Amino acid sequence: MRNTLLAGLVVAALFVAGEAQAQKKTLTIGMGSADAGKLDPHIASTTPDKGLLQYIFNGLVRVKPGQISPDTIEPDLAESWESNPGGTEWTFHIRHGLQCHWGYGEFTAEDAAYSIKRAANKATSSYSNDFSSVVNAEAVEPYTLKITLKNPVAGFLGYVANINGGNMVCKKAAEEMGDGFSKKPIGTGPFMFAEYQPQQYVRLVANKQYFRGAPMLDEIMYRYIPSDSSRDLAFQSDELDMIYGKQDQSWVDRTKQIPGVKVLAMEPGELSTLFLNITQKPFDDIRVREAIAYGIDRKAIVAFKGAESSREAVSVVPSGYLGTDEHAALFPYDPAKAKALLKEAGYPDGLTIKTIHTTLTGMQTFIEAVQGQLKKIGVNLDIQLVEHATYHAQIRKDLSPVVHYQAARFPVADVYLTQFYDSASIVGTPKGVTNFSHCNVADDEIRAARLETDPVKQKELWKTAQDKIIKAVCGIPVYEQLQLWAWKDNLDLGYDLKGSLNLAPPVTEKTHFTN
Amino acid sequence: MTAFVIRRAFLAVITLFAVLTLVFVIVRVLPGDPAQLILGDQASREAIEALHVKLGLDQPIPVQYGKFLGDALRGDWGVSMVTGQPVLAEVLSVLPWTIDLTLVSLALGVLMGVPLGVWAAVRRNRMVDYLVRVVSLAGLSFPAFVSAIILLFLFAIELRWFPVISARKGSLQAWTQSITLPAISLGLNSAAYITRVTRSAMLEVLSEDYVRTALAKGAPQRIVIWRHALRNALIPIITVTGLYTSTLIGNSVLTEIVFSRPGLGKLIVGALNQRDYTMLEGMMVIYTLAVVVVNVLTDLAYGLVDPRVKLG
């Protein structure tokens, strides 16, 4: 009896050991949201959705995995491309033999043309503005795509890269499914959509026909875990291999203590800006705006937010973009000057200004720090906290004279400048996006730069635009928040991770576990 | 009995109608635009207006209300504005998780709460009583999400007995592993509640003449307490348990979040954050129905434990 038992135990132990030695082939990622949104790459705008969709889709070109700079743009579905000297006609040569997921057939120039038109259509895309210059996209030959533009577009390749509207969908699948496409997104990427369990996970499986080779992983489990602490605990109990961090320094410090874990503050940074409505009292007086700018101590904010996870703003456009003025003349911290300016503007005893602000923790701690700094120059910042959806609605109705907004619009300065500072984007207007300050001082430069084909002149125009905006104090850029992630060090990503345009680390065909 | 059910059903319809109207108005009065939230912050005003038309939000409010009531009458719950999935399908996909958790934690609450309450009442003002009272008060004041994190830390991280992501299914073992910690976390709270009600109901009954008479004629104490006294104390306990069940269904959202379980609570909070009007409206019908059903069941239970209660 005892012998049988012993033998049983040995067999069981061997079995367990055998299992442990088998190569781990499933990557489980913990994302900080309660559920998936619309899983359509041309609509998805949140970090969790974009992060997932990047595993399913490709662009015509791509930014090298782990990098974010447009200088690293390399072939993706298109193996080569060229444009006419004016930059208004682009020809892309699509690879042969690309396969759409789940048997939706070969991906050809026809699909690429369809995808561009879909991304440019405001009924099917959140990114139609990005393609407003596109006149036509057509398959001139089965593997040759021609895109015609109204005018040259700065950094055009960035718009057909593997992000937002640049993601290439398969025509047959998108047409067949219509609105249902977001329930089963079909692309050409290394992983294919397999299953969605509401509030739990999306499961992706390896695309064995992937053109760069079959992925080394079999599966990605993309889990939705909204609680920061639960994500951390599940990471510690080895139920998750990679997690989206709580976006603050204390999380970095704590997570670094766990053995066998890599923690990274990843590019791109999201720039926190205070937009001042220049059409409303008291900000219609530039002296008041300047006073606020002098009253903000960027260094202290970065010290408060954490040196590893944040950095000082360099300009009204985040650092590292094509066209960012990395040494812009931002206002220095000078509380004495701020007080003097307020006195000159008729506020010797200071004043109270209102801001409607979201209750998102990371953003809220920042505005409270700003409140503390402004108190020193006699400005009482009245923070009216509302939940996030209300905040988004109210700041678009000019109800908040100061708007704190956090955003990344990588990789070209044009997008940031257009959406936040071109007068065509003033909130409430038909083309309105996020120009909360009603800024209109740099329209000429922003628009001219968009059409400029000479890169040197273009950079000049962008620099002038940034100078003007800073001088007019439409917005006060303060700090950049990096994206915090952690993963187990037995996970080899297969590339060097510095950042990700899609805000979550890419998983490529080379990503695998080492034992 | 039949008359009772018909009357209750009629009242339920009126309640539902009132709730639907209220919800319809409230979600539209709330600031926040579903189209903006769906399209994200880079969408232009034009794109948002286009989505308004698609979602029917450009129509005058009375027209929207008329359509909404018409659909509701036909039993058409519509599709979620955010995911495009039918509301009913979304609800049904997570409903089993909520029912599981509610029933198991309620059972835990009753199984722990009733005996503890009886025990404390019988030993009134003795050590046991004080202990039960203090512990149940602590249990009531302790937020479920704090106990949840402590449970996870102890049993999932230190001891590794249970998973952190408590959403496994497929086998009895997986199910048990997933439900134990969440049910304890929620159940402790309801146990505390039920203990206190049981204790005070029992105290009242124990001072009745018939209890003294029963004891005087020599009935064993065990029988007097569990058969004579408890049965008479059951009505308030059932009332409270019924009321608590409705709260459990609604209050489980924090437990769902901490234990990464799907459920109605998360669904409704998500719908609220996204201003998913159709989803919110559908959810409210479900909640109202749940409360109505629980109340009817509670009333029926009265008749079961107390022959004097006539439903009709």
Interface residues (C-beta under 8 A of the other chain):
Chain A: A34 D35 A36 G37 K38 I43 A44 S45 T46 K122 A123 S125 S126 Y127 S128 N129 D179 G180 S182 K183 Q197 P198 Q199 Q200 R223 Y224 I225 P226 S227 S229 S230 L233 A234 Q236 S237 E239 L240 V386 E387 H388 A389 T390 H392 A393 Q394 R396 A407 R409 Q419 S425 G428 T429 P430 K431 G432 V433 T434
Chain B: L30 P31 G32 D33 Q36 L37 I38 L39 G40 D41 Q42 A43 S44 R45 E46 A47 A50 K54 V82 T83 G84 Q85 E90 S93 V94 I149 L152 F153 A156 I157 R160 P163 V164 I165 A167 E256 I257 V258 F259 S260 R261 P262 G263 K266 L267 V269 G270 N273 Q274 R275
